[in-house]
Amino acid sequence: MAYLDELFGLKGKTAFVTGGAQGIGKVVALGMARAGMDVAIVDINKEKAEETAHEVAACGVRSLALAADVTSVEDVDRMVEAVVGDFGRLDVAFNNAGIASNLPSESTPLADWKNVIEVNLIGVFLTARAAGRQMIAQGGGSIVNTASMSGHIVNRPQPQSAYNASKSGVIQLTKSLAVEWAPHKVRVNSISPGYIRTEMTVHVRRDWQDSWMAQSVTPVMGRPEDLVAGVLYFASDAAAFTTGADLVMDGGFTVV
Ligand SMILES: NC(=O)c1ccc[n+]([C@@H]2O[C@H](COP(=O)([O-])OP(=O)(O)OC[C@H]3O[C@@H](n4cnc5c(N)ncnc54)[C@H](O)[C@@H]3O)[C@@H](O)[C@H]2O)c1
């Protein structure tokens, strides 16, 4: 255990998690807390963020709940200021908030298409930008963005052109920031989950879910818990030589 603590060096690091109130963000935030990190839960849903922050604090680390819409420059900049004000520094940013939309492209209202891009791509840019400024000033840090296997393949049978475009954008944004900020010792990586059982997927039409399982070499949905170690790895000192990478965690869905 002592060897892993030393290898990963996560104890005492500080982080924020956007979309941290529930689903993947919540489970990863709790994983960070169990690894000894102080974690701020950032979400548009203040009440749920507070509940999750209490669970994080129960792990014996410092915790904060911050209401912020990742599409708002003011909210995001204020959020990073609050995290640094409370924790003293920002070592890790997990830019994970995201939404999905399954409208056919030919009848998608532009506002809906733009909204997905705003949250999933511009939201990641704004939170990465605010985190990056702080990390550059303090001499380094690690940013992890949540992309998706949808940034690599086109899901079937559900239509989701905005979602797919936003997630491939996150992968290329991640690489771009990794190159820009490497001289500042700020690493930027992304994860690309496959189908994970969360609020985002459980209410999807049954026949679509059946089709996903029929297409997958691992015919079960992943759990948010299956993603924790990947994010912790990117966050940690063990990944000191890894930047601009995307880790696909999809049960082999995109291999075939
Ligand atoms: N569940 C999956 O199968 C899956 C697969 C690949 C990628 N992802 C990605 O993982 C991330 C988390 O998804 P999840 O499955 O946990 O979904 P979720 O719906 O359970 O959680 C998303 C969280 O983001 C918050 N949020 C939404 N819009 C926000 C905004 N504008 N500002 C701040 N917070 C906002 C929500 O309140 C919620 O707490 C998303 O980026 C999603 O695209 C999910």
The ligand as an SDF file (V2000), in Angstrom:
LIG
                    3D

 44 48  0  0  0  0  0  0  0  0999 V2000
  -23.1730    7.4530  -18.8730 N   0  0  0  0  0  0  0  0  0  0  0  0
  -22.5410    7.1260  -19.9940 C   0  0  0  0  0  0  0  0  0  0  0  0
  -22.8200    6.0830  -20.6220 O   0  0  0  0  0  0  0  0  0  0  0  0
  -21.4220    7.9940  -20.5070 C   0  0  0  0  0  0  0  0  0  0  0  0
  -20.5930    7.4750  -21.5140 C   0  0  0  0  0  0  0  0  0  0  0  0
  -19.5620    8.2580  -22.0120 C   0  0  0  0  0  0  0  0  0  0  0  0
  -19.3690    9.5390  -21.5090 C   0  0  0  0  0  0  0  0  0  0  0  0
  -20.1910   10.0190  -20.5470 N   0  0  0  0  0  0  0  0  0  0  0  0
  -19.9390   11.3730  -20.0670 C   0  0  0  0  0  0  0  0  0  0  0  0
  -19.6720   11.3350  -18.6860 O   0  0  0  0  0  0  0  0  0  0  0  0
  -20.0120   12.5970  -18.1020 C   0  0  0  0  0  0  0  0  0  0  0  0
  -20.8870   12.3560  -16.8820 C   0  0  0  0  0  0  0  0  0  0  0  0
  -22.0630   11.7040  -17.3110 O   0  0  0  0  0  0  0  0  0  0  0  0
  -23.0050   10.8370  -16.3590 P   0  0  0  0  0  0  0  0  0  0  0  0
  -23.3280    9.5960  -17.0910 O   0  0  0  0  0  0  0  0  0  0  0  0
  -22.4320   10.7780  -14.9930 O   0  0  0  0  0  0  0  0  0  0  0  0
  -24.3180   11.7660  -16.4140 O   0  0  0  0  0  0  0  0  0  0  0  0
  -25.2920   12.3250  -15.2770 P   0  0  0  0  0  0  0  0  0  0  0  0
  -26.4230   12.9210  -16.0320 O   0  0  0  0  0  0  0  0  0  0  0  0
  -25.5730   11.2580  -14.2640 O   0  0  0  0  0  0  0  0  0  0  0  0
  -24.4290   13.4630  -14.5450 O   0  0  0  0  0  0  0  0  0  0  0  0
  -24.1250   14.6720  -15.1930 C   0  0  0  0  0  0  0  0  0  0  0  0
  -23.9500   15.7440  -14.1320 C   0  0  0  0  0  0  0  0  0  0  0  0
  -23.5800   16.9550  -14.8080 O   0  0  0  0  0  0  0  0  0  0  0  0
  -24.3330   18.0340  -14.2650 C   0  0  0  0  0  0  0  0  0  0  0  0
  -24.4660   19.1000  -15.2590 N   0  0  0  0  0  0  0  0  0  0  0  0
  -25.1860   19.0670  -16.4110 C   0  0  0  0  0  0  0  0  0  0  0  0
  -25.0940   20.2400  -17.0420 N   0  0  0  0  0  0  0  0  0  0  0  0
  -24.2880   21.0270  -16.2900 C   0  0  0  0  0  0  0  0  0  0  0  0
  -23.8320   22.3730  -16.4150 C   0  0  0  0  0  0  0  0  0  0  0  0
  -24.1850   23.1480  -17.4590 N   0  0  0  0  0  0  0  0  0  0  0  0
  -23.0030   22.8700  -15.4600 N   0  0  0  0  0  0  0  0  0  0  0  0
  -22.6400   22.1080  -14.3990 C   0  0  0  0  0  0  0  0  0  0  0  0
  -23.0740   20.8410  -14.2120 N   0  0  0  0  0  0  0  0  0  0  0  0
  -23.8820   20.3160  -15.1540 C   0  0  0  0  0  0  0  0  0  0  0  0
  -25.6780   17.4050  -13.9030 C   0  0  0  0  0  0  0  0  0  0  0  0
  -26.4020   18.1930  -12.9570 O   0  0  0  0  0  0  0  0  0  0  0  0
  -25.2420   16.0460  -13.3540 C   0  0  0  0  0  0  0  0  0  0  0  0
  -24.9760   16.1060  -11.9700 O   0  0  0  0  0  0  0  0  0  0  0  0
  -20.6930   13.3910  -19.2220 C   0  0  0  0  0  0  0  0  0  0  0  0
  -19.7520   14.2630  -19.8090 O   0  0  0  0  0  0  0  0  0  0  0  0
  -21.1010   12.3320  -20.2150 C   0  0  0  0  0  0  0  0  0  0  0  0
  -21.2310   12.8380  -21.5140 O   0  0  0  0  0  0  0  0  0  0  0  0
  -21.2060    9.2770  -20.0300 C   0  0  0  0  0  0  0  0  0  0  0  0
  1  2  1  0
  2  3  2  0
  2  4  1  0
  4  5  1  0
  4 44  2  0
  5  6  2  0
  6  7  1  0
  7  8  2  0
  8  9  1  0
  8 44  1  0
  9 10  1  0
  9 42  1  0
 10 11  1  0
 11 12  1  0
 11 40  1  0
 12 13  1  0
 13 14  1  0
 14 15  2  0
 14 16  1  0
 14 17  1  0
 17 18  1  0
 18 19  2  0
 18 20  1  0
 18 21  1  0
 21 22  1  0
 22 23  1  0
 23 24  1  0
 23 38  1  0
 24 25  1  0
 25 26  1  0
 25 36  1  0
 26 27  1  0
 26 35  1  0
 27 28  2  0
 28 29  1  0
 29 30  1  0
 29 35  2  0
 30 31  1  0
 30 32  2  0
 32 33  1  0
 33 34  2  0
 34 35  1  0
 36 37  1  0
 36 38  1  0
 38 39  1  0
 40 41  1  0
 40 42  1  0
 42 43  1  0
M  CHG  2   8   1  16  -1
M  END
$$$$
